[in-house]
Amino acid sequence: MLRDQPEWTDDAIKTAMRSGNERHVKLGKPIPVHIVYLTSWVDDKGGMHFADDIYGYDAKQARAQAQATLPSRKSTN
């Protein structure tokens, strides 16, 4: 991501990472980032795992899915 910025050598990157200080660096072009929030998943052995939904997203998603799958009501008049 920083190869077009000559000041960011491998050593400079390692030093910044180990400094313990947050640093903002402007990138030359945007990088797509996908944030995934899972409250259930299957591990490599097929075991199912569940975690608390601390943000309440599961209920919000369930409501949205229920509304999207309701049959449309057509007037019979």
Summary of the structure (lengths in Angstrom):
residues: 77
radius of gyration: 22.9
end to end distance: 61.6
largest distance: 75.0
contacts: 86
relative contact order: 0.10
helix: 29%
strand: 8%
